[in-house]
């Protein structure tokens, strides 16, 4: 009974937040949709680089660093990229430079996979084939190339879910089984919120709402 009441209040809070920020959320999702329609092979690769870089890092700071890297991602040697990351104040400059250079070897495969396979297969392939990409990062990549039915289980989202007893605790790691289990909880939450608002709320929108609840900001990317 107490859990049901807690969830009821949580859904009411989500409803209020959505009503306050829905215009910004819809704008952000439309931006992603528009951008994703014209992605080149190089654009797709740069998106996977962002997801490699943002893992366990501050999103806003990583976004600024990623924007300044530009052609370094495509043309630098590992040592040049490592030095550039270090000069920009990026923490994990050694390992992430290595991951990006390794991923660059698969730039053609990555592009073809995103064109020929469905999102579930893309996500599986990324986790299995790209170093530095786990389930959260693969889901983030899918969101950034236009897929909206996946959850990005970052620390902001997990904190809110734990706070409202949607999950018992924040897991120390997110292997496939645990990730999909929590992602399904978010999809259920999306459906319940959709019924309250009498409007379909997709997981991408719910992610933005949960991120905002914890950070008081609209997620930039």
PETABEL-V990256 format. One record per pair of residues at least 12 apart in sequence whose C-alpha atoms are under 10 Angstrom apart, sorted by the first residue. I is the first residue (numbers start at 0). J is the second residue. Records with the same first field share a line. If there is no record, write none. Layout:
I->J + J
This chain:
2->163 + 164 + 165
3->164
5->163 + 164 + 165
6->163 + 164 + 165 + 188
7->191
8->163
9->159 + 160 + 162 + 163 + 164 + 165 + 188 + 192
10->163 + 188 + 189 + 191 + 192 + 195
11->192 + 195
12->208 + 212
13->188 + 192 + 205 + 208 + 209 + 212
14->192 + 193 + 195 + 196 + 208
15->208
16->208 + 209 + 211 + 212
17->192 + 196 + 200 + 204 + 205 + 207 + 208 + 209 + 211
18->196
19->208
20->207 + 208 + 211 + 216 + 217
21->204 + 207 + 208
23->207 + 217
24->203 + 204 + 205 + 206 + 207 + 208 + 217 + 218
25->204 + 207
27->204 + 207 + 217 + 218 + 219 + 220
28->142 + 143 + 145 + 146 + 147 + 203 + 204 + 207 + 220
29->145
30->143 + 145
31->142 + 143 + 144 + 145 + 146 + 147 + 220
32->142 + 143 + 144 + 145 + 146 + 147
33->144 + 145
34->143 + 144 + 145
35->142 + 143 + 144 + 145 + 146
36->144 + 145
37->144
38->110 + 144
39->110
40->106 + 107 + 108 + 109 + 110 + 111 + 113
41->70 + 72 + 73 + 103 + 106 + 107 + 110
42->110 + 144
43->106 + 107 + 109 + 110 + 113 + 140 + 143 + 144
44->72 + 73 + 99 + 102 + 103 + 105 + 106 + 107 + 109 + 110
45->65 + 66 + 68 + 69 + 70 + 72 + 73 + 99 + 103 + 106
46->65 + 139 + 140 + 141 + 143 + 144
47->99 + 102 + 103 + 106 + 109 + 125 + 129 + 131 + 132 + 136 + 137 + 139 + 140 + 141 + 143 + 144
48->65 + 72 + 73 + 95 + 96 + 98 + 99 + 100 + 102 + 103 + 131 + 132 + 140
49->61 + 62 + 64 + 65 + 66 + 72 + 99 + 136 + 139 + 140 + 143 + 220
50->62 + 65 + 131 + 132 + 133 + 135 + 136 + 137 + 138 + 139 + 140 + 143
51->95 + 96 + 98 + 99 + 102 + 129 + 130 + 131 + 132 + 133 + 136 + 137 + 140
52->64 + 65 + 84 + 89 + 90 + 91 + 92 + 94 + 95 + 96 + 98 + 99 + 131 + 132 + 136
53->65 + 95 + 136 + 139
54->91 + 95 + 131 + 132 + 133 + 135 + 136 + 153
55->90 + 91 + 136 + 153 + 154
56->89 + 90 + 91
58->218 + 219 + 220
59->218 + 219 + 220
60->87 + 88 + 89
61->87 + 88 + 89 + 90
62->219 + 220
63->87
64->83 + 84 + 87 + 88 + 89
65->84 + 87 + 89
67->83 + 84 + 87
68->80 + 83 + 84 + 87
71->83 + 84
72->96 + 99 + 100 + 103
73->99 + 100 + 103 + 106
74->100 + 103
75->96 + 100
76->96 + 97 + 100
77->93 + 94 + 95 + 96 + 97 + 98 + 99 + 100 + 101
78->92 + 93 + 96 + 97 + 100
79->96
80->92 + 93 + 95 + 96 + 97 + 99 + 100
81->93 + 94 + 95 + 96 + 97
82->96
83->96
84->96
94->130 + 131
95->130 + 131
97->130 + 131
98->129 + 130 + 131 + 132
99->129 + 130 + 131
101->129 + 130
102->128 + 129 + 130 + 131
103->129
105->128 + 129
109->121 + 124 + 125 + 128 + 129
112->124 + 125
113->141 + 144
117->146
118->137 + 138 + 141 + 142 + 145 + 146 + 147 + 148 + 149
119->138 + 141 + 149
121->137 + 138 + 140 + 141
122->134 + 135 + 136 + 137 + 138 + 139 + 140 + 141
123->137 + 138 + 175
124->137
125->137 + 138 + 140
126->138 + 175
133->173 + 174 + 175 + 178
134->150 + 151 + 152 + 173 + 174 + 175 + 177 + 178 + 179
135->149 + 150 + 151 + 152 + 153 + 173 + 174 + 175 + 178
136->151 + 152 + 153
137->149 + 151
138->150 + 151 + 152
139->151 + 152 + 153 + 220
140->220
142->203 + 220
143->220
146->203
147->201 + 202 + 203 + 204 + 206
148->182 + 186 + 201 + 202 + 203 + 204
149->179 + 182 + 183 + 185 + 186 + 201 + 202 + 203 + 206
150->178 + 179 + 181 + 182 + 183 + 184 + 185 + 186 + 201 + 202 + 203 + 204 + 205 + 206 + 207
151->178 + 182 + 202 + 203 + 206 + 207 + 210
152->173 + 178 + 181 + 182 + 185 + 206 + 210
153->206 + 210
154->169 + 210 + 213
155->206 + 209 + 210 + 211 + 212 + 213 + 214
156->169 + 185 + 205 + 206 + 207 + 208 + 209 + 210 + 211 + 212 + 213 + 214
157->169 + 170 + 181 + 209 + 210 + 213
158->209 + 210 + 212 + 213
159->209 + 210 + 211 + 212 + 213
160->181 + 184 + 185 + 209
165->181 + 184 + 185 + 188
166->180 + 181 + 184
182->202
183->202
185->201 + 202 + 203 + 205 + 206
186->200 + 201 + 202 + 203 + 205
187->202
188->200 + 201 + 202 + 205
189->201 + 202 + 203 + 204 + 205 + 206
190->202
192->205
206->218
207->219
